């Protein structure tokens, strides 16, 4: 294994407070933190990007997304001028049709079944399921860039992109309106052929909803770690249209955050979804003109769990942070570089459920979806967000329409009691994934995922945010908090497409360790 230590300054300056009292001095030190990335050699994980994922114990459940089946066709979708943004941009052969169970601690070859084998196993062992319904929703297991969120032992999946008909992809592509719930432990047992351990009544449930059509957005859940206490939030993304033959023709951004709840429906293996009023700066996010006016017009950006101090209730509460993302209105494909904080349980001084941090500037760095790690230090009341690689190398040249793939790391700091909420950022590494200080190829992180390990101890407010005080306690100085897996491996800063020497889906796995220093 190659071990890289990236010294990440959580607070730029450690300071001392001096009190004059009989010549004695009291010194208060502010901690710094270090992130180290340790690659797993000869990874046996499958090559996947833009995939769906869940965790049960040491096992990862991995399915959907895109992979390399033919000449590295699982990389970046073809963005060249004459690409069709359908069958040519997203080759049908690149859509992953296997369901994997992978254990990173052993790095053994993952157990897997195909989608057709899954249907056959259900037909033979679980008679309560309607096979027509399951066949209809196989696109849940065979799509790219769906919105996913794990709550307790359940994985919730919304939307995604792919062919209208995988048997006849020339009929066009679509953004799906599907909503699914999967019991992760049971699905893992199904893959392992441990049928007696599958909870049949909990295995699958599906529905459709026309208000929850999105790809390239994120799914968040506010309400702690228990499934009955909270609300889901579909954040951003877009409806890619039904074929997009002329550079995203028919595309419509979501332009909002949609709160919704999920419950069991009367019919077996069916869900009931209730969608509430959207959070947006536009009165009608579905309107034709909203894409030209909304600050929520964003997709494929870092959308992270966040915190804020509710002055009315005088307590720390969960929220959602939208940093950067793509694209602004216009033909020059500019990325957003500011931020939006969505706090659905608190209306700010402007009587809005969000705060627009227009002064924040991410400087075209790490503007695209990438692994994020969010940690809260209660002693300083600072929330620390780390963005690892992806797309956005800081290039703002007019000669390129979008800044390139990057190995840089961005560190964002948010003082949770600031009013209005505002963040700052800095670059903590020029190359997280190599032994040098130059942002050089190959590039990683785009559409990769951070998987927390058992050592990831969360705050009492949010299960998705690491509590530095709990993790380190009184004696610990270094803790392995999880892994980074998958995504796009790019062999040039602007590969433009998939393929040999251009880009491909990655199977690489890195361990992530957090170290505390004074």
DOVEXGU-951560 format. One record per atom (N, C-alpha, C, O, CB): residue in one letter; x, z, y. Coordinates in steps of 0.1 Angstrom, whole numbers, plus 5000, padded with zeros to 4 digits. Glycine has a CB too. Layout:
<pts>
aXZY...
</pts>
This chain:
<pts>
x500850004988x500050005000x500950005013x501950065013x499150125000x500449935022x501149935035x500450025044x499250015046x501249795041x501150115051x500550215059x500850185074x502050175077x500950355055x499850175082x500050155096x499550275104x498350315102x499450015101x500350325113x499850435121x499650375135x500550325142x500850545122x498450395140x498050345153x497750465162x496650525160x496850245153x498650495171x498350615179x497350585189x497450495198x499650665186x496250655188x495050625196x494850745206x494550855201x493750605188x495050725218x494850835228x493450855231x492750775237x495650805241x492850965225x491450995228x491251035242x490251005248x491051095218x492151105247x492151145262x493451115267x494451165262x491751295264x493551035278x494850985282x495751095286x496951085285x494650895294x495251205292x496151305297x495751445291x494551475292x496151305312x496651515285x496451655282x496651735294x497751715301x497251705270x495751825298x495951895310x496052055308x495552105298x494951865320x496552115317x496652265317x495852325329x495952265340x498152315317x495252435326x494552515337x495452635339x495652715330x493052545334x495852665351x496652775354x495852885362x495252855372x497952735362x495853005357x495153115364x496253215368x496953265360x494053175355x496253245381x497253335386x496753485384x495853525391x497553315401x497353555375x496953685372x498153755366x498353745354x495653695363x498853835374x500053905369x501053815363x501653845353x499654015359x501153695369x502053585365x501853535351x502653455346x503453645366x500653565345x500353505332x499653375334x498953345344x499453605324x499853285325x499253145325x498453125312x498853165301x500353045326x497253065314x496353035303x496452875302x496152805311x494953085305x496752835290x496952685288x495852635279x495652695268x498352655282x495052535283x494052475275x494552335272x494652255281x492652475282x494652295259x495152165255x493952085250x493152125243x496252175244x493951955255x492951865250x493451785239x494551725240x492451775262x492751775227x493351705216x493451555217x492651495224x492551745203x494351505211x494451355209x494251325194x494351415186x495851305214x493851205191x493651165177x494351035174x494650955183x492051145175x494751025162x495450905157x494650845145x494150915136x496850945152x494550715145x493950645134x495050575126x495850495132x492850545139x495050585113x495950515105x495050425095x494050475090x496850605097x495550305093x494850215084x495750185072x496950145074x494450075092x495250195060x496050185048x495350085039x494250115034x496150325041x495949965037x495349865030x495449885015x496449935010x495949725033x494349855008x494349864993x494949734988x494349624990x492849884987x496049734981x496649614975x495849564964x495249634956x498049654970x495849424963x495149354952x493749404950x493249444940x495949384939x493049394961x491649434962x490749354951x490849234951x490949424975x489949424944x489049364934x487649354940x486749314932x489049444921x487449384952x486149374958x485749224960x486649144960x486149444972x484549194960x484149054962x484349014976x484349094985x482649034958x484548884978x484748834992x483348814998x482548724993x485548694992x483048885009x481748885015x481848895030x482648965035x480848985009x480948825037x480748855051x479248845055x478548775048x481548745060x478848915065x477448925069x476548965058x475448905056x477048785075x476949065050x476249105038x475449225040x475549295050x477249125027x474549255030x473749385030x474449485021x475149455012x472349355025x474349615025x475149715019x474549855019x473749885028x476549715025x474749935009x474350065008x475350155000x476250094994x472950085002x475250285001x476150374994x475450474986x474450534991x477150445005x475950504974x475450614966x476650674959x477150614950x474350564955x476950794963x478150864958x479350784961x479650744973x478050874943x480150744951x481350664953x481150514952x482050434954x482450704943x479850474949x479550334947x478950264959x478150324966x478550324935x479450144961x478850064972x477949954965x478349894955x479949994980x476749944970x475849834966x476049724976x475849734988x474349884966x476449604971x476749484980x475949364975x475949334963x478249454980x475249304984x474549174981x474249094993x474549135005x473249214974x473748974991x473448885002x474748845009x475848865004x472448945012x474648785021x475748745029x476348615024x475648545016x476848855028x477548585028x478148455024x479548485017x480148585020x478348365036x479848395008x481148415000x481848274999x481348175004x480748474986x482948274992x483748154990x483448094977x484048144967x485248184992x482647994976x482447924963x483147794962x483447744951x480947904961x483347724974x483847594973x484747574985x484347564997x482747484973x486047564983x487047544994x486947635006x486847595017x486947394998x486847765003x486647865014x485547835023x485647845035x487947875021x484347805017x483247775026x482447895031x481347875037x482247685018x482948015028x482248135032x482648195045x482348305049x482348235022x483548115053x484048165066x483048145077x481848145075x485348105069x483648135089x482848115101x481947995100x482447895095x483848095113x480748005104x479847885103x480347775112x480947805123x478347925107x480147655109x480647545116x480147535130x478947515132x480347405108x480947555140x480547565154x480947435162x480747425174x481147685161x481447335155x481847215162x480747135168x479547155163x482647125152x480947055177x479946995186x478846925178x477646935181x480546905195x479246855168x478246775161x477646845148x476946775140x478846645156x477946975147x477347045135x475847055136x475347065147x478047185134x475247065125x473747075125x473147215126x471947225127x473247005112x474047315125x473547455126x472447485115x471547565117x472947485139x472647415104x471747435092x472547415080x473547495077x470447345092x472247315072x472947295059x474447265061x475247315052x472347175052x474847205071x476247175073x477047295079x478147325074x476447055083x476447365088x477047485094x477047605084x478047675083x476347535106x476047615076x475947725066x475647665052x474547655048x474747825070x476747615046x476547545033x475747635023x476047745021x477947505027x474747575016x474047645006x474847704996x474547814990x472947555000x475947644992x476847694982x477547824986x478047904978x477947594978x477647854999x478347975004x477448095004x477948205006x478747945018x476148085002x475248205001x475548274988x475448224977x473748155003x475848404990x476148484978x474848514970x473848554975x476748624983x474948484957x473748504948x474048614938x473248624928x473548374941x475048694940x475248814931x475048944938x475148954950x476748804926x474749044930x474549184934x475649264928x475749264916x473149234931x476449324936x477649394931x477549544933x476849594942x478949344939x478249614924x478549764925x480049774925x480649754915x477749844914x480549824936x482049844937x482349984941x481750044950x482549734948x483450034935x483950174937x485350154944x486250124937x483950264925x485450184957x486750164963x487850264959x489050234960x486550174978x487350384954x488350484950x489150444937x490250484935x487650614947x488450364928x489150314916x489550164918x490450124910x488150324904x488950094927x489249954928x489149874915x489849774913x490649934934x488249914907x487949844894x487249714898x486549704908x487249924884x487249614889x486449494891x485049534891x484549604882x486749394879x484249494901x482949544903x481949494892x482149384887x482349494917x481049574889x479949524880x478949444888x478749474900x479149644873x478349344882x477449254890x476449184881x476649174869x478349154897x475349144888x474349054881x473948954892x474148974904x473149134876x473448834887x472948734896x471548774900x470948854893x473048594890x470948704909x469548734913x468648694902x467748764899x469248644926x468948584895x468048544884x468148644872x467148674866x468548404879x469348704870x469448804860x468748934864x468149004856x470948844858x468648964877x467949074882x466449054879x465749144874x468149094897x465948934882x464448914880x464148924865x463148974861x464148774885x465048864856x464848874842x464849024837x464049054828x465848794834x465749104842x465849244838x464549324843x464049404835x467049314844x464049284854x462849354859x461649314850x460849394847x462549324874x461549184847x460449134839x460449194825x459449224820x460548984837x461649224820x461749274806x461549434806x461049484796x463049244800x461949504816x461949644816x461049714825x460749834823x463349694819x460449654835x459649724845x458349644847x458349564857x460449744858x457349664839x456149584839x455349594851x454449514854x455349614827x455549704859x454649724870x454849624882x454049624891x454849864875x455949554881x456349464893x455749324891x455849264880x457849454894x455149274901x454549144901x455749044903x456349044914x453549124912x456048964893x457148874894x457048764905x458048724910x457448814881x455748734908x455548634918x456048694932x456648624940x454148584919x455648824934x456048884946x457648894947x458248874957x455449024947x458248944936x459648954936x460348824938x461348814945x460149014922x459848714932x460448584934x460248534948x461248474954x459748484924x459148564954x458948534968x459948594977x460448534987x457548574973x460348714974x461248794983x462748784978x463548874982x460848934984x463048694970x464448684966x465348644978x466548664977x464648574955x464748594989x465548575001x466148705006x467048695014x464748495011x465548815003x466148945007x467548965001x468449015008x465249065003x467748904989x469048914982x469848794984x471048794979x468748944968x469348694991x470048564993x469848515007x469148425009x469548464982x470448585016x470448545030x471748585037x472548645031x469148605038x471848555050x473048605057x472648675070x471648635076x473948485060x473448775073x473348845086x471948905088x471348895099x473548745097x471448975078x470249055079x470549185087x471749215088x469549075066x469549245091x469649385098x469449485087x468349485080x468649395110x470349575085x470249675074x470449815079x471249835089x471149645063x469849915073x470050055077x469750145064x468650125058x469150095089x470650235061x470350325050x469850455056x470450515065x471650345042x468750505050x468250635053x468050705040x467250655032x466950625062x468650825038x468650895025x469150795015x470250735016x467150945022x468350785004x468850694993x468250554994x468250474984x468450754980x467650525005x466950395007x467650305016x468150345027x465450415011x467650175013x468250075022x467049995027x466249935019x469249985014x466949985040x465949905047x466549775052x467649775058x465249985058x465949665050x466449535053x465349455061x464249455057x466849445041x465749395073x464849325081x465549185084x466749185087x464549405094x464749085083x465148955088x466248885080x466248895068x465648965102x467248825087x468248745080x468048595082x466948555087x468348775065x468948515078x468948375081x469348295068x470148335060x469948335092x468648175066x468948095055x467947985053x467147965062x468948175042x468147905042x467247795040x465747835038x465447945033x467647715028x464847755043x463447775040x463247765025x462347845020x462547665047x463947685018x463847665004x465247644998x465847535001x462847545000x465747734991x467047724985x467247604976x468347554973x467547854979x466147574969x466147454960x466247324968x466747224963x464947454951x465747324980x465747204988x466147245003x465347235012x464247134989x467447275005x467947325018x467747215029x467747255041x469347365017x467647095025x467446985036x466147005043x465846935053x467546845030x465247085038x463947115044x464047195057x463147215064x462947175035x465247245059x465547325071x465847475068x465647515057x464347315080x466347535079x466747675078x465747755087x465147705096x468147695082x465747885084x464847975092x465348115093x466248155086x463447975085x464848185103x465048335104x463848405098x462748375102x465248375119x464148485087x463048535079x462348645086x462848725095x463648585066x461048665083x460248775088x460048885078x459148965079x458848715092x460948895068x460848985057x461249125061x462249145069x461548935045x460649225055x461049365056x461049415041x460149395034x460049455065x462149485038x462249535024x462849675024x463549715033x463249445016x462549745013x463049885011x463549884996x462849844987x462049995013x464749924995x465449924981x465950064979x466650124987x466549824980x465650124967x466150254963x467550224957x467750174947x465250314952x468550264965x469950234962x470450284948x470950204941x470850284973x470250414945x470650454931x470050374920x470650344910x470350604929x468750344921x468050264911x468550124910x468750074899x466550264913x468850064922x469449934921x470849934915x471149834908x469449874936x471550034918x472950044911x472750054896x473449994889x473750164917x471850134892x471550154877x471150024871x471449984860x470550264874x470349944879x469849814874x471049724872x471049654861x468849754883x471949714881x473149634880x473949674868x474449584861x473949634893x474049804866x474849854855x474149854841x474649894831x475349994858x472849804842x472049794829x471749934824x471549944812x472749714819x471650034833x471250164829x469750184832x469350264841x472150274836x468950104825x467550094829x466750224828x465850244835x466849994820x467150314819x466450444818x466550534830x465750614833x466950514806x467650504838x467850584850x467250524863x467250584873x469350594853x466650404861x465950344873x464650414875x463850434866x465750194870x464350454888x463050504892x462150384895x462250324906x463150604904x461350344885x460650214886x459750214899x459650104905x459750194874x459050324902x458150314913x458850304927x458150274937x457250444913x460150334927x460850334940x461750214941x462350194952x461650464941x461950134931x463050034931x462949934943x463849924950x462949954918x461749864944x461649764955x460249794962x459349844956x461649624949x460249744974x458949734982x459249634993x460249634999x458449874987x458249544996x458349435005x457149425014x456049465011x458749314998x457349355025x456249305034x456849205043x458049175043x455549425041x455949155052x456449065063x455849115076x454849175076x455948915060x456549075087x456049115100x456549015110x457848995112x456449265104x455648955118x456048855127x456748905140x457348835147x454848775132x456649045142x457349105153x458749145150x459549185159x456549225158x459149135137x460449175133x461249065127x461849075116x460349295123x461348955135x462148835131x463448835138x463448825150x461348705133x464548855131x465848865138x466948845128x466848875117x465949005145x468048785134x469348775127x470348805138x470148765149x469548645119x471448865134x472448895144x472149025153x472949055162x472648785153x471049095150x470849215156x471249335147x471949315138x469349235160x470849455151x471149575143x469949655141x468949655149x472249655149x469849725130x468749815127x469249955128x470249995121x468149785112x468650035136x469050185138x467850265134x466650225134x469450205152x468150395132x467150495128x467450625136x468550675135x467050525113x466450665143x466650795151x465650895146x464450865145x466350765166x466151005141x465351105135x466051185125x465451255116x464051045130x467351185125x468151265116x468351185103x468251065102x467451395113x468551255092x468851195079x467651195070x467751145058x469951275072x466451245074x465251245066x464351135069x464151105081x464551385067x463851065059x463150945061x461750955068x461250865074x462950875048x461151075067x459851085072x459751145087x458651165092x459051185064x460951165092x460951235105x461251145117x461251185129x461951345105x461651015115x462150935125x461450805127x460450775121x463550915123x462150715135x461650585139x462750485137x463950515141x461050585153x462450365132x463350255132x463350185145x462350175152x463050165120x464550125148x464650045160x465349915156x466549915152x465450115171x464649795158x465249665157x465949635171x465149635181x464249555153x467249625171x467949605184x468549465185x469449435178x469049715185x467949385194x468549255197x468549155186x467749165177x469949275201x469449065187x469448945177x468648835183x468348825195x468948995164x468448735174x467648615178x466948555166x467348585154x468648515185x465948475169x465348385160x465948255161x465848185171x463748385162x466648215150x467548095151x466747965152x467347855153x468548095140x465447965150x464647845149x464547795135x465147855126x465247735158x463847685133x463547645119x464447545113x464447505102x462147595118x465347485121x466447405116x467547395126x468747375121x465847265113x467347405139x468347405149x469247285147x470547295146x469147525148x468747155147x469647045145x470547005157x471546945155x468846925141x470047055169x470847015181x471347145188x470747185198x469946935190x472347205182x472947325188x471947435191x471647455203x473747285200x471447495181x470547605183x469247565189x468647645196x471147715191x468747445187x467447405192x466347495186x466347515174x467147255189x465447545194x464447625189x464747775189x463947855185x463947585176x466047805193x466447945193x465748035203x465447985214x467947955195x465348155199x464748245208x465348385206x465248435195x463248255207x465948445216x466448585215x465348685215x464248655219x467448615227x465648795209x464648905208x464448965221x463249005224x465149015198x465448985230x465349035243x464749175244x464049205254x464548935251x464849255234x464249385234x464749465223x465449425214x462649365233x464249595223x464449685212x463049715207x462149765215x465249815216x462749695194x461349715188x461349845180x462049845169x460949595180x460649945184x460450065175x459450035165x458449975168x460050195184x459650085153x458650065142x458750175132x459850235130x458749925136x457650195124x457650285113x457350215100x456650105101x456650405116x457750265089x457550205076x456850305067x457350425066x458850155070x455850265059x455150355050x454750275038x454850145038x453950425056x454450345027x453950275015x452550215018x451750275024x453850365003x452250095013x450950035014x450150065002x450650124992x451049875016x448850025002x447950054991x448449984978x448350034967x446550024994x448849854980x449249774968x450649824964x451449854972x449249624972x450849824951x452149854945x453249774951x453049654953x452149854930x454449824953x455649764958x455449684971x456049584974x456149664947x454549734979x454249684992x454449785003x454249905000x452849624993x454849745015x455049825026x454049805037x453449695038x456449805031x453849905045x453049895057x453949925069x454650025069x451849995057x453949835079x454849845090x453949855103x453049775105x455749725091x454249955111x453649965124x454649945135x455650025136x452950105125x454449845144x455449815154x454849865167x453749835171x455749665155x455649945175x455249995188x455749905199x456349805197x455750135189x455349945211x455749865223x457249845224x457949945223x455149935236x457649725227x459149705229x459749775241x459049795251x459449555229x461049805240x461749855251x462549745256x463449685250x462749975246x462349705269x462949585275x462849595290x462049675295x462349465269x463649505297x463449495311x462549385314x462249355326x464849465317x461949315304x461049205306x459649255301x459549315290x461549075298x458549215308x457249265304x456749195291x456049255284x456249235315x457249065289x456848995277x458148935271x458448825274x455848885280x458849015262x460048965256x459848835248x460748765245x460649065247x458648805244x458348685236x458048565245x457948455240x457148705227x458048585258x457748475267x458848375267x460048405264x457548535281x458548255271x459548145271x460648175281x461848135278x458848015275x460348235292x461448255302x462248375300x463248395308x460748255316x461948455291x462648585289x464148565286x464948655291x461948675279x464448465279x465848445276x466748415288x467948445288x466048325266x466148365299x466848335311x466948455320x467748455330x466148225319x466248565317x466248675326x466548815321x466948905328x464848685332x466548835308x466648965302x468149005300x468948925295x465848975289x468449125303x469749185300x469849215285x470949245280x470149305308x468749215278x468749245264x468949115255x468949115243x467449305259x469149005262x469448875255x470848885249x471848835255x469348755265x470948945237x472248975231x472148965216x471049005210x472849105235x473148915210x473148915195x474648925191x475548905198x472548775189x474848965178x476148965172x477149045180x478349015180x476648825170x476749155186x477649235194x477749375188x476949405179x477149245208x478649455193x478749595188x477549675193x477349705205x480049665193x476749725184x475549805187x475749935178x475649925166x474149735183x475950045185x476450165178x475550285180x474850285190x477850195184x475650375171x474950505174x475550575186x476750565188x474950595161x474750645193x475350715205x474550845208x473650875200x475150625218x475050915218x474451045221x474351055236x475050985244x475351165216x473451135241x473251175255x472651315256x472051365247x472351065262x472851375268x472351505270x471051485278x470951445289x473351595278x469951535271x468651525277x468451645286x468251755282x467451525266x468451625299x468451735309x467051795309x466951915312x468751685323x466051725305x464651785305x464551885294x464051995296x463651675304x464951845282x464951935270x466152015269x466152115261x464751855258x467151985277x468452065276x469052065262x469352175257x468252205282x469151945256x469751935243x470351795241x469951705248x468751965232x471251795232x471951665228x470951585219x470451645210x473251685221x470851455222x469951375214x470551245210x471551195216x468651345222x469951185200x470451055195x470050935205x468950945211x469951025181x470850835205x470550715213x471250595206x471850615196x470850735228x471150485213x471750365208x472550295219x472050285231x470750265202x473850255217x474650195227x474850045223x475150015212x476050265229x474549955233x474849815231x475949775240x475849775252x473549735235x477149745234x478349715241x478549565239x478649505228x479549795236x478649495251x479049345251x477949265243x476749285245x480449325244x478449175234x477549085227x477548945233x478148925243x476149145227x476848855226x476848715231x475348665230x474548715222x477748625222x474948565237x475648495249x474748515261x473548525260x475948345245x475448505273x474648505285x473948365286x474348275279x475648525297x472948355295x472348225297x473348125302x474248165310x471148235307x473147995299x474047895304x474647825292x474547865281x475047955313x475347715295x476047625285x477447665283x478047605274x475947485290x478047765290x479447785289x479747905279x480847945278x480047825302x478747955272x478848055262x479648175266x480648215259x479547995250x479248235277x479948355282x479448475274x478248485272x479748375297x480348565271x479948695264x479548795275x479948785287x481148755256x478648885271x478348995280x479549095279x480149105268x476949065275x479749165289x480849265289x480449395294x481249495295x482049215298x479149415298x478649545302x477949615291x478049575279x477649525314x477149715294x476649805283x475149845286x474749855298x477449925281x474449865276x473049925277x472950045268x473350035256x471949815274x472450155273x472150275265x470650295263x469950305273x472850405271x470250285251x468750305248x468550445243x469050485233x468350195237x467650515251x467350655248x465850665248x465150705257x467950755259x465250635236x463750615235x462950745237x461750735239x463450565222x463650865236x462950985238x463051045252x462751165254x463351085227x463650975261x463951025274x463850915284x464550815283x465251095275x462950935294x462950835306x463850885317x463751005321x461450825311x464750805321x465750845331x465150845345x463850835346x466950745331x465950855355x465450875369x464750745374x463950755383x466650905378x464950635367x464250515370x462950495361x462350385361x465150395368x462650605354x461550595345x461650495334x460650435331x460250575353x462850475330x463050375319x463650435307x464350545308x464050255324x463450375295x463950435283x465250375279x465750385268x462950405272x465950315289x467250265288x468050275301x467450285311x467250115283x469350275300x470250285312x471150155311x471850135301x471050415313x471150085322x472049965322x473349995329x473350025341x471249845330x474449995322x475750025327x476449895332x477249845325x476650105317x475949845343x476449715348x477949725352x478649625352x475649675360x478449845356x479849865360x480849855348x481949835350x480049985368x480349885336x481149885324x481749745322x480949645323x480449935312x482949735319x483649605317x484449605304x485549675304x484449555329x484049535294x484849535281x485949425281x486649415272x483849505269x485949345292x487049255294x487249145283x488349105280x488349325296x486149105278x486149005267x486949045255x487448965247x486748875272x487049175252x487749225241x486749285231x485849365234x488749335245x486849245218x486049295207x484549295211x483749385210x486349445204x484049175216x482749155220x481749125209x480549125211x482649055231x482249095197x481449045186x481349165176x482149255176x482148925180x480449145167x480149245157x481349275148x482049185143x479049195147x481749405148x482949445141x482749595136x481849655140x484249435150x483649635127x483449775122x483549875134x484449855143x484549815112x482649975135x482750075145x482750215139x482050235129x481550055155x483550295145x483550435142x483250525154x483850505164x485050475136x482250605153x481850685164x482050835161x481550885151x480350665168x482750905170x483051045168x482751125180x482951075191x484551065164x482251245178x481951335190x482751455189x482951525179x480451375189x483451485201x484251605203x483451705212x483351685224x485651575209x482851805206x481951895214x482751975224x482152025234x481251985204x484051995222x484852075231x484952005245x485152065255x486152105225x484951875244x485151795257x483851725261x483751665272x486251695255x482851725252x481551655254x481751505256x481051445263x480851715266x482751455249x483051315250x482751245236x483151295226x484551285254x482051135237x481751055225x482750935225x482950865235x480350995225x483450925213x484550825212x484050715202x483650745191x485850885207x484050595207x483650475198x484850385197x485450345207x482450405205x485150345184x486250255182x485750125176x485050135166x487350325172x486150015182x485849885177x487049825171x488049815177x485249795188x486949775158x488149735151x488149585148x487449535139x488249815138x488849505156x489049365153x487749285157x487049325166x489349345139x487649175150x486449085153x486748965161x487748895159x485349165159x485948945171x486048825180x486048885195x485248965198x484948725178x486948835203x487148875216x488548925219x488849045218x486148985220x489448825222x490848865224x491248875239x492348885242x491748755218x490248885248x490448905262x490648775270x490848785282x491648995263x490648665263x490848535270x489648495278x488548485272x491248425260x489748475290x488648435299x488848295304x488248255314x488448535310x489848215298x490148085303x488947995302x488148005292x491248025295x488647905312x487547815312x487847705301x486847625298x487347755325x489047695296x489347585286x488747625273x488547535264x490847575285x488347745270x487747785258x486447845261x486247925270x488647885250x485447815252x484047855255x483847995251x482848065255x483047765249x484648045242x484548185237x485948235233x486648165227x483548195225x486248355238x487548415235x487648425219x486648435212x487748545241x488948415215x489148395200x489048525192x488748635197x490548345199x489248505179x489348615169x490448705173x491448665180x489548555155x490348825169x491248925174x491549035164x490649065155x490748995187x492649095165x493049215157x493149345166x493549445161x494349195149x492749325178x492849435188x491849545184x490849525177x492649395202x492149665189x491249775188x490849825202x491649855210x491849895180x489549845204x489049895217x488450035215x487750065205x487949805223x488850125224x488450265223x487550285236x487950265247x489650365223x486250325233x485350355244x485050505245x484850565234x483950275241x484950555257x484650695259x483450705267x483250645278x485850765266x482550795263x481350825270x481150975271x481051045261x480050765263x481151025284x480851165286x479351185286x478651125294x481451215300x478851255276x477451255272x476551325283x475351305283x477251325259x477151395292x476451465303x476451385316x475951425326x476851605305x477151265316x477151185328x475751135331x474951105323x478151065326x475551125344x474251085349x474351005362x474651065373x473251205352x474250875362x473750795350x474850785339x476050805342x473250665354x474450755327x475350735316x476350615320x475850505324x474650705303x477550635317x478550535319x479750555310x480150665307x479050535334x480350445306x481550445297x482750385303x482650305313x481150365284x483850415297x485150355300x485750305287x485450355277x486150455308x486750215288x487350165276x488850135278x489350125290x486650045271x489550125267x491050095268x491350025254x490650045244x491950215270x492449955254x492949885242x493949985235x494950015241x493549755245x493550035223x494450125217x495450065207x496350125202x493650235210x495249935204x496149865195x496049715197x494949665199x495949905180x497149645198x497149505199x496949435185x496549325184x498449455205x497349505174x497149455161x496949565151x497949625146x498349365157x495649595148x495349705138x495749665124x496049755116x493849735139x495849535121x495949495107x497249445103x497449385092x494949395105x498349465112x499649415108x500749515114x500449595122x499849275113x501949495109x503049575114x503749525126x504949525127x504049595103x502949485136x503549445149x502649475160x501449515158x503949295148x503149455172x502349475184x501849355191x501449355202x503249555194x501749245183x501249115188x499949085181x499849095169x502349005186x499049045189x497749005184x497848865177x497548765184x496649005195x498248865165x498548745158x497748725145x497248825139x500048735155x497648605140x496848565128x497548625116x498748655116x496648415127x496848635105x495448615103x494648735110x495148845112x495048605089x493348705113x492548795121x491448855111x490848775103x491948735133x491048975114x490049045105x489049125114x489249135126x490749135095x487949165108x487049255115x485749195118x484749265117x487649305127x485649065121x484349005124x483449015112x483748965101x484548855128x482249075114x481249095104x481749175092x481149175081x480748955098x482749255094x483249355084x482449485087x481749495097x484749385085x482549575077x481749695078x482649825076x483549815067x480549695068x482349925083x482950055081x482050135071x480850155074x483150135094x482650175060x481950265050x482450405051x483650425048x482050205036x481650505055x482150645055x482450695041x481750655031x481150735062x483450775040x483650845027x483050985026x482351015036x485250855024x483251055016x482651185014x483151285025x482551385027x482851245001x484351255030x484951345040x484351315054x484751395064x486451315041x483551225056x482951195069x481851295071x480751285066x482351045070x482151395079x481151505082x480551475096x481251465106x481851645083x479251465096x478551415107x478051535116x478051645112x477351335103x477651495128x477051595137x475651635132x475051565124x476951545152x475151745137x473851795133x472751705140x471651705135x473651935137x473151635150x472251555158x472051415152x470951365151x472651535172x473151355147x473151225141x473951215129x475151255129x473551115152x473451165118x474251155106x475251035106x476051025097x473251125094x475150955117x476050845118x477250865127x478050775129x475250725123x477350985133x478351015142x479251135136x478751235133x477851055156x480551115136x481451215130x481651325140x481751305152x482851145127x481651445134x481851575142x483251615141x483651665130x480851685137x484051595151x485551625150x485751775147x486651805140x486251585163x484951865153x485152005150x484952045135x485752115130x484252085159x483951985129x483652015115x484651945106x485152005096x482251965112x485051825109x485951755100x487351815100x487951825089x486151605105x487851865111x489151915111x489252065109x490252125105x489851885124x488152135113x488152285111x489252355119x489652305129x488152325097x489852455113x490852535119x492252485115x493252515122x490752675116x492352415103x493652395097x493952245095x495152205095x493752465085x493052165093x493252025089x493851945101x493451965113x491951955084x494751855098x495251765109x494951615106x494951535115x496751785110x494751585093x494451445090x493351445079x493351525070x495751375084x492451345081x491351335072x491051185069x490851115079x490051415077x490951145057x490551015054x488951005055x488251075048x490950965039x488550925064x487050925068x486350805062x485050805064x486950935083x486950705057x486250595051x487050475049x488250475048x485050565060x486350355049x486950235046x486450125055x485350135060x486750195031x487250015057x486749895063x486849785052x487849775045x487649855076x485749715051x485649615040x485049485045x484049485053x484849665029x485549365040x484849235041x485049175054x485949195062x483449255038x484049085058x484049015070x484748875069x484848825058x484749095081x485048825080x485648695081x487148705083x487648785091x485048605093x487948635075x489348625076x489648495083x489448385077x490148635062x490148495095x490448375103x491948345104x492748435106x489848385117x492248225102x493648185102x494148115115x495248065116x493948085090x493248125125x493548075138x492648145148x491548195143x493347915140x493048165160x492148235170x490848165172x489848225175x492948255183x490948025171x489747945173x489547845161x489747725163x489747865187x489247895149x489147815138x488047705139x488147595133x488947895125x486947735146x485847645148x484947625136x483847575137x486447515151x485447655124x484647635112x485247715100x486147785102x484547485109x484647695088x485147755076x486047655069x486247535074x483947785067x486747695059x487547605051x489047645050x489447735058x487447475056x489747585041x491247615040x491947595053x491747495059x491847525028x492747685057x493547695069x492647725081x493147745092x494247555072x491347735079x490447765091x489947915090x490448005097x489247675091x489047945081x488548075079x487748085066x487447985060x487548115091x487648205061x486948235048x486348375048x486748455056x487848205036x485548405038x485048535036x486148625030x486948575022x483748545027x486248745034x487348835030x486948935020x485848985020x487948905043x487848965011x487649075001x488549195004x488649284995x487849024987x489149205015x490149305018x489449435021x488349445027x491049265029x490149545017x489649685019x490849765026x491949755021x489249745006x490449835036x491449925043x490850065043x489750085046x491749875057x491750165040x491350305042x491550345056x492450295063x492250395033x490750425061x490750465075x490950625076x490150695070x489550425083x492050665082x492350805083x492350855098x492950785106x493650845076x491750965101x491751015114x492651135115x492551225106x490251055119x493551145124x494551255126x494351315139x494251245150x495951205123x494451445140x494251525152x495651575156x496351635148x493251645150x495951565169x497151615175x496951685188x495951655195x498151495177x497851765192x497851835205x499151805212x499351845223x497651985204
</pts>
